[in-house]
Amino acid sequence: MLEGIEFLNKEFFWLLLLLPVAIAWYVYKRNQQTAELKMSSLKGFKATRSWLPMLKHLLFALRLGALALLITALARPRTVDVSTKTKTTKGIDIVMAIDVSASMLAKDLRPNRLEALKDVAAEFIKGRPNDRIGLVEYAGESYTKTPITSDKAIVLRSLEDIKYNNIIEGGTAIGMGLATAVNRLKDSKAISKVIILLTDGVNNSGFIDPKIASELAVEYGIKTYTIGLGTNGMALSPVAILPNGNFQYGRVQVEIDEDLLKDIAQVTGGRYFRATNNQKLAEIYDEINKLEKTEIEEFKYYNYEEKFRPLVLLAGLMLLFEVLLRHTVFRSFI
Protein backbone atom coordinates (compact mmCIF):
# COMPACT_ATOMS: atom_id res chain seq x y z
CA MET A 1 0.00 0.00 0.00
CA LEU A 2 2.84 2.36 0.88
CA GLU A 3 5.08 1.11 -1.94
CA GLY A 4 6.60 4.00 -3.84
CA ILE A 5 5.51 6.58 -1.22
CA GLU A 6 8.05 8.76 0.56
CA PHE A 7 7.52 11.25 3.41
CA LEU A 8 9.12 14.67 3.04
CA ASN A 9 8.73 15.76 6.70
CA LYS A 10 9.24 12.54 8.66
CA GLU A 11 9.88 14.47 11.88
CA PHE A 12 6.12 15.08 12.26
CA PHE A 13 5.66 11.39 13.04
CA TRP A 14 6.99 12.15 16.52
CA LEU A 15 3.58 13.73 17.16
CA LEU A 16 2.08 10.24 17.02
CA LEU A 17 3.48 9.80 20.53
CA LEU A 18 0.61 12.08 21.64
CA LEU A 19 -1.92 9.39 20.76
CA PRO A 20 -1.03 6.97 23.61
CA VAL A 21 -1.04 9.96 25.99
CA ALA A 22 -4.51 10.95 24.77
CA ILE A 23 -5.77 7.37 25.18
CA ALA A 24 -4.37 7.17 28.72
CA TRP A 25 -6.00 10.50 29.61
CA TYR A 26 -9.32 9.36 28.14
CA VAL A 27 -9.27 6.13 30.17
CA TYR A 28 -8.39 8.08 33.30
CA LYS A 29 -11.22 10.59 32.83
CA ARG A 30 -13.90 8.31 31.38
CA ASN A 31 -15.59 7.74 34.75
CA GLN A 32 -16.11 11.50 35.03
CA GLN A 33 -17.69 11.82 31.58
CA THR A 34 -21.01 10.29 32.70
CA ALA A 35 -23.19 11.81 35.47
CA GLU A 36 -23.74 9.62 38.54
CA LEU A 37 -26.82 9.32 40.75
CA LYS A 38 -26.53 7.39 44.01
CA MET A 39 -29.71 5.59 45.17
CA SER A 40 -30.29 3.26 48.09
CA SER A 41 -32.31 0.78 46.00
CA LEU A 42 -33.16 0.03 42.33
CA LYS A 43 -36.20 -2.17 43.01
CA GLY A 44 -38.62 0.37 41.62
CA PHE A 45 -36.82 0.65 38.29
CA LYS A 46 -37.07 -1.63 35.31
CA ALA A 47 -33.64 -2.67 33.96
CA THR A 48 -33.14 -2.02 30.24
CA ARG A 49 -30.08 -2.47 28.05
CA SER A 50 -28.99 0.12 25.46
CA TRP A 51 -26.10 -0.13 23.00
CA LEU A 52 -25.68 3.65 22.79
CA PRO A 53 -23.67 4.06 26.02
CA MET A 54 -21.25 1.38 24.80
CA LEU A 55 -20.79 3.10 21.43
CA LYS A 56 -20.07 6.52 22.86
CA HIS A 57 -16.34 5.64 22.77
CA LEU A 58 -16.70 5.80 18.97
CA LEU A 59 -16.59 9.59 19.25
CA PHE A 60 -13.15 9.49 20.82
CA ALA A 61 -11.96 6.93 18.29
CA LEU A 62 -13.07 9.18 15.42
CA ARG A 63 -11.29 12.17 16.90
CA LEU A 64 -8.15 10.10 17.53
CA GLY A 65 -8.21 8.71 13.98
CA ALA A 66 -8.61 12.18 12.53
CA LEU A 67 -5.61 13.36 14.56
CA ALA A 68 -3.48 10.46 13.28
CA LEU A 69 -4.47 11.27 9.69
CA LEU A 70 -3.60 14.94 10.12
CA ILE A 71 -0.19 14.08 11.56
CA THR A 72 0.45 11.76 8.59
CA ALA A 73 -0.64 14.54 6.23
CA LEU A 74 1.83 16.93 7.91
CA ALA A 75 4.60 14.41 7.13
CA ARG A 76 3.90 15.16 3.40
CA PRO A 77 3.44 11.73 1.80
CA ARG A 78 4.11 11.74 -1.94
CA THR A 79 4.98 9.43 -4.78
CA VAL A 80 8.00 9.98 -7.01
CA ASP A 81 8.13 9.04 -10.67
CA VAL A 82 11.74 9.06 -11.89
CA SER A 83 12.47 9.01 -15.61
CA THR A 84 16.04 8.75 -16.86
CA LYS A 85 17.55 9.90 -20.13
CA THR A 86 21.14 9.17 -21.07
CA LYS A 87 23.23 11.01 -23.59
CA THR A 88 26.60 9.85 -24.88
CA THR A 89 28.91 12.84 -24.65
CA LYS A 90 32.05 11.12 -25.91
CA GLY A 91 31.68 8.34 -28.45
CA ILE A 92 34.50 5.94 -29.29
CA ASP A 93 35.01 4.18 -32.62
CA ILE A 94 36.96 0.94 -32.29
CA VAL A 95 38.38 -1.40 -34.94
CA MET A 96 39.64 -4.81 -33.89
CA ALA A 97 42.34 -6.08 -36.26
CA ILE A 98 42.57 -9.87 -35.85
CA ASP A 99 45.31 -12.15 -37.11
CA VAL A 100 43.73 -15.22 -38.79
CA SER A 101 46.89 -16.94 -39.98
CA ALA A 102 47.29 -20.71 -39.49
CA SER A 103 49.39 -20.19 -36.37
CA MET A 104 46.27 -18.82 -34.64
CA LEU A 105 45.12 -22.46 -34.44
CA ALA A 106 47.91 -23.23 -31.97
CA LYS A 107 46.63 -24.97 -28.86
CA ASP A 108 48.59 -23.13 -26.17
CA LEU A 109 45.32 -21.32 -25.41
CA ARG A 110 42.12 -23.33 -24.99
CA PRO A 111 40.75 -24.61 -27.33
CA ASN A 112 43.07 -22.64 -29.61
CA ARG A 113 44.26 -19.06 -29.92
CA LEU A 114 41.59 -17.95 -32.37
CA GLU A 115 38.62 -19.39 -30.48
CA ALA A 116 39.94 -18.05 -27.16
CA LEU A 117 40.23 -14.60 -28.73
CA LYS A 118 36.71 -14.76 -30.15
CA ASP A 119 35.23 -15.59 -26.73
CA VAL A 120 37.03 -12.71 -25.00
CA ALA A 121 36.40 -10.24 -27.84
CA ALA A 122 32.66 -11.06 -27.77
CA GLU A 123 32.45 -10.08 -24.09
CA PHE A 124 34.40 -6.90 -24.84
CA ILE A 125 31.94 -5.96 -27.60
CA LYS A 126 28.93 -6.62 -25.37
CA GLY A 127 30.43 -4.29 -22.77
CA ARG A 128 30.60 -1.35 -25.23
CA PRO A 129 26.91 -0.57 -25.92
CA ASN A 130 27.53 3.12 -26.68
CA ASP A 131 30.44 2.72 -29.11
CA ARG A 132 30.78 1.77 -32.76
CA ILE A 133 32.93 -1.26 -33.50
CA GLY A 134 34.37 -2.74 -36.70
CA LEU A 135 36.40 -5.87 -37.53
CA VAL A 136 39.42 -6.36 -39.78
CA GLU A 137 40.93 -9.76 -40.65
CA TYR A 138 44.47 -10.17 -41.83
CA ALA A 139 47.00 -12.88 -42.59
CA GLY A 140 49.23 -12.42 -45.65
CA GLU A 141 46.76 -9.76 -46.76
CA SER A 142 43.90 -7.96 -45.05
CA TYR A 143 40.28 -6.99 -45.57
CA THR A 144 37.39 -5.44 -43.67
CA LYS A 145 35.13 -8.05 -42.12
CA THR A 146 32.68 -5.48 -40.70
CA PRO A 147 32.73 -1.66 -41.10
CA ILE A 148 32.35 0.31 -37.88
CA THR A 149 28.74 0.07 -36.76
CA SER A 150 26.67 0.56 -33.62
CA ASP A 151 24.73 -2.66 -34.36
CA LYS A 152 26.41 -5.07 -31.95
CA ALA A 153 24.40 -8.03 -33.23
CA ILE A 154 26.04 -7.69 -36.65
CA VAL A 155 29.52 -7.34 -35.14
CA LEU A 156 29.02 -10.38 -32.90
CA ARG A 157 27.78 -12.51 -35.82
CA SER A 158 30.75 -11.43 -37.92
CA LEU A 159 33.13 -12.23 -35.06
CA GLU A 160 31.61 -15.69 -34.71
CA ASP A 161 32.11 -16.29 -38.45
CA ILE A 162 35.84 -15.52 -38.27
CA LYS A 163 37.86 -18.68 -38.88
CA TYR A 164 41.05 -19.76 -40.54
CA ASN A 165 40.71 -20.26 -44.29
CA ASN A 166 43.24 -20.84 -47.04
CA ILE A 167 41.64 -18.24 -49.31
CA ILE A 168 43.60 -15.44 -47.69
CA GLU A 169 47.28 -15.48 -48.63
CA GLY A 170 49.42 -17.12 -45.95
CA GLY A 171 51.78 -15.22 -43.69
CA THR A 172 51.36 -12.35 -41.21
CA ALA A 173 51.05 -8.88 -42.70
CA ILE A 174 50.89 -6.70 -39.57
CA GLY A 175 51.37 -3.54 -41.62
CA MET A 176 48.47 -4.46 -43.93
CA GLY A 177 46.17 -5.24 -41.01
CA LEU A 178 47.00 -1.96 -39.28
CA ALA A 179 46.68 0.07 -42.49
CA THR A 180 43.23 -1.42 -43.25
CA ALA A 181 42.07 -0.59 -39.72
CA VAL A 182 43.37 2.97 -40.09
CA ASN A 183 41.53 3.28 -43.41
CA ARG A 184 38.29 2.31 -41.68
CA LEU A 185 38.74 4.98 -38.99
CA LYS A 186 40.38 7.87 -40.81
CA ASP A 187 37.06 9.51 -41.79
CA SER A 188 35.41 8.87 -38.43
CA LYS A 189 33.92 11.90 -36.66
CA ALA A 190 34.24 10.28 -33.23
CA ILE A 191 36.19 12.16 -30.59
CA SER A 192 38.23 9.05 -29.80
CA LYS A 193 39.42 6.46 -32.35
CA VAL A 194 41.03 3.20 -31.25
CA ILE A 195 42.55 0.15 -32.93
CA ILE A 196 43.11 -3.13 -31.08
CA LEU A 197 45.71 -5.04 -33.10
CA LEU A 198 46.30 -8.69 -32.22
CA THR A 199 48.90 -11.02 -33.66
CA ASP A 200 50.82 -14.15 -32.70
CA GLY A 201 53.74 -13.78 -35.09
CA VAL A 202 56.11 -11.48 -36.90
CA ASN A 203 55.54 -9.26 -39.89
CA ASN A 204 56.62 -11.44 -42.82
CA SER A 205 54.18 -10.53 -45.59
CA GLY A 206 52.34 -7.63 -47.20
CA PHE A 207 53.54 -4.56 -49.04
CA ILE A 208 52.91 -1.95 -46.31
CA ASP A 209 55.57 -1.45 -43.68
CA PRO A 210 54.07 -1.54 -40.13
CA LYS A 211 55.95 1.66 -39.21
CA ILE A 212 54.39 3.48 -42.16
CA ALA A 213 50.97 2.22 -41.07
CA SER A 214 51.61 3.43 -37.51
CA GLU A 215 52.59 6.86 -38.84
CA LEU A 216 49.25 6.97 -40.67
CA ALA A 217 47.50 6.15 -37.40
CA VAL A 218 49.30 9.06 -35.73
CA GLU A 219 48.33 11.40 -38.55
CA TYR A 220 44.65 10.59 -38.13
CA GLY A 221 44.79 10.65 -34.33
CA ILE A 222 44.16 6.92 -33.91
CA LYS A 223 45.41 5.23 -30.75
CA THR A 224 46.56 1.61 -31.14
CA TYR A 225 46.64 -1.09 -28.49
CA THR A 226 48.74 -4.08 -29.56
CA ILE A 227 48.47 -7.61 -28.19
CA GLY A 228 51.04 -10.37 -28.66
CA LEU A 229 49.22 -13.69 -28.34
CA GLY A 230 51.03 -16.91 -27.42
CA THR A 231 52.69 -18.68 -24.54
CA ASN A 232 56.40 -18.41 -23.75
CA GLY A 233 58.49 -21.22 -25.25
CA MET A 234 57.05 -23.98 -27.40
CA ALA A 235 53.42 -24.33 -28.55
CA LEU A 236 51.50 -27.11 -30.30
CA SER A 237 50.93 -25.48 -33.69
CA PRO A 238 49.98 -26.50 -37.27
CA VAL A 239 53.08 -27.57 -39.20
CA ALA A 240 51.58 -29.27 -42.27
CA ILE A 241 48.32 -30.19 -43.98
CA LEU A 242 47.50 -33.89 -44.22
CA PRO A 243 46.03 -35.47 -47.39
CA ASN A 244 42.58 -35.44 -45.75
CA GLY A 245 42.79 -31.66 -45.32
CA ASN A 246 43.38 -31.69 -41.57
CA PHE A 247 46.35 -30.03 -39.92
CA GLN A 248 49.28 -31.93 -38.58
CA TYR A 249 50.44 -30.42 -35.29
CA GLY A 250 53.93 -30.21 -33.86
CA ARG A 251 55.86 -28.35 -31.19
CA VAL A 252 56.91 -24.96 -32.58
CA GLN A 253 58.83 -22.11 -30.96
CA VAL A 254 56.53 -19.14 -30.29
CA GLU A 255 57.93 -16.12 -32.08
CA ILE A 256 56.33 -12.69 -31.64
CA ASP A 257 57.88 -9.41 -32.80
CA GLU A 258 57.33 -7.69 -29.47
CA ASP A 259 59.67 -4.82 -30.31
CA LEU A 260 57.55 -3.93 -33.33
CA LEU A 261 54.29 -4.16 -31.38
CA LYS A 262 55.70 -2.04 -28.56
CA ASP A 263 56.88 0.55 -31.07
CA ILE A 264 53.45 0.75 -32.77
CA ALA A 265 51.72 1.18 -29.40
CA GLN A 266 54.19 3.80 -28.17
CA VAL A 267 54.11 5.91 -31.33
CA THR A 268 50.30 5.99 -31.46
CA GLY A 269 49.78 6.62 -27.74
CA GLY A 270 48.51 3.14 -26.91
CA ARG A 271 49.94 0.23 -24.92
CA TYR A 272 51.40 -3.18 -25.65
CA PHE A 273 50.16 -6.33 -23.90
CA ARG A 274 51.31 -9.94 -23.92
CA ALA A 275 48.68 -12.68 -23.53
CA THR A 276 50.21 -16.03 -22.61
CA ASN A 277 46.99 -17.79 -21.56
CA ASN A 278 43.20 -17.44 -21.60
CA GLN A 279 43.01 -15.61 -18.28
CA LYS A 280 45.68 -13.10 -19.24
CA LEU A 281 43.92 -12.43 -22.55
CA ALA A 282 40.64 -11.73 -20.73
CA GLU A 283 42.45 -9.42 -18.29
CA ILE A 284 44.00 -7.48 -21.17
CA TYR A 285 40.66 -6.79 -22.83
CA ASP A 286 39.20 -5.86 -19.46
CA GLU A 287 42.03 -3.37 -18.93
CA ILE A 288 41.55 -1.86 -22.38
CA ASN A 289 37.85 -1.59 -21.59
CA LYS A 290 38.71 0.44 -18.47
CA LEU A 291 41.26 2.60 -20.28
CA GLU A 292 38.85 3.57 -23.05
CA LYS A 293 35.77 4.80 -21.20
CA THR A 294 32.84 6.37 -22.99
CA GLU A 295 31.54 9.46 -21.19
CA ILE A 296 27.80 9.26 -20.62
CA GLU A 297 25.67 12.10 -19.27
CA GLU A 298 22.58 11.03 -17.39
CA PHE A 299 19.53 13.23 -16.87
CA LYS A 300 16.95 12.33 -14.23
CA TYR A 301 13.47 13.87 -14.19
CA TYR A 302 11.43 13.71 -10.97
CA ASN A 303 7.65 14.01 -10.99
CA TYR A 304 6.19 14.35 -7.48
CA GLU A 305 2.52 13.67 -6.70
CA GLU A 306 1.36 14.89 -3.28
CA LYS A 307 -0.77 12.44 -1.29
CA PHE A 308 -1.64 14.49 1.80
CA ARG A 309 -4.89 15.97 0.44
CA PRO A 310 -6.96 12.74 0.67
CA LEU A 311 -5.74 12.31 4.26
CA VAL A 312 -6.81 15.84 5.23
CA LEU A 313 -10.18 15.33 3.55
CA LEU A 314 -10.75 12.02 5.33
CA ALA A 315 -9.73 13.55 8.67
CA GLY A 316 -12.20 16.41 8.10
CA LEU A 317 -15.02 13.96 7.33
CA MET A 318 -14.24 11.98 10.48
CA LEU A 319 -14.34 15.14 12.60
CA LEU A 320 -17.59 16.22 10.94
CA PHE A 321 -19.08 12.79 11.57
CA GLU A 322 -17.95 12.96 15.20
CA VAL A 323 -19.61 16.38 15.67
CA LEU A 324 -22.85 15.15 14.07
CA LEU A 325 -22.98 12.09 16.32
CA ARG A 326 -22.14 14.17 19.37
CA HIS A 327 -25.05 16.57 18.74
CA THR A 328 -27.60 13.98 17.57
CA VAL A 329 -27.39 10.32 18.54
CA PHE A 330 -25.15 10.76 21.58
CA ARG A 331 -26.51 14.12 22.69
CA SER A 332 -28.21 12.73 25.79
CA PHE A 333 -25.06 10.85 26.89
CA ILE A 334 -22.59 13.73 26.77
HELIX and SHEET records of a PDB file:
HELIX    1   1 LYS A   10  LEU A   17  5                                   8    
HELIX    2   2 LEU A   18  LYS A   29  1                                  12    
HELIX    3   3 ARG A   30  GLN A   32  5                                   3    
HELIX    4   4 LEU A   52  LEU A   55  1                                   4    
HELIX    5   5 HIS A   57  LEU A   74  1                                  18    
HELIX    6   6 ALA A  102  LEU A  105  5                                   4    
HELIX    7   7 ARG A  113  LYS A  126  1                                  14    
HELIX    8   8 LYS A  152  ASP A  161  1                                  10    
HELIX    9   9 ILE A  174  LEU A  185  1                                  12    
HELIX   10  10 PRO A  210  GLU A  219  1                                  10    
HELIX   11  11 GLU A  258  THR A  268  1                                  11    
HELIX   12  12 ASN A  278  LEU A  291  1                                  14    
HELIX   13  13 PHE A  308  HIS A  327  1                                  20    
HELIX   14  14 ARG A  331  PHE A  333  5                                   3    
SHEET    1   A 3 ILE A   5  PHE A   7  0                                        
SHEET    2   A 3 PRO A  77  LYS A  90 -1                                        
SHEET    3   A 3 GLU A 295  GLU A 306 -1                                        
SHEET    1   B 6 SER A 142  THR A 149  0                                        
SHEET    2   B 6 ARG A 132  TYR A 138 -1                                        
SHEET    3   B 6 ILE A  92  ASP A  99  1                                        
SHEET    4   B 6 SER A 192  THR A 199  1                                        
SHEET    5   B 6 ILE A 222  LEU A 229  1                                        
SHEET    6   B 6 TYR A 272  ALA A 275  1                                        
SHEET    1   C 2 MET A 234  ILE A 241  0                                        
SHEET    2   C 2 PHE A 247  GLN A 253 -1                                        
END                                                                             
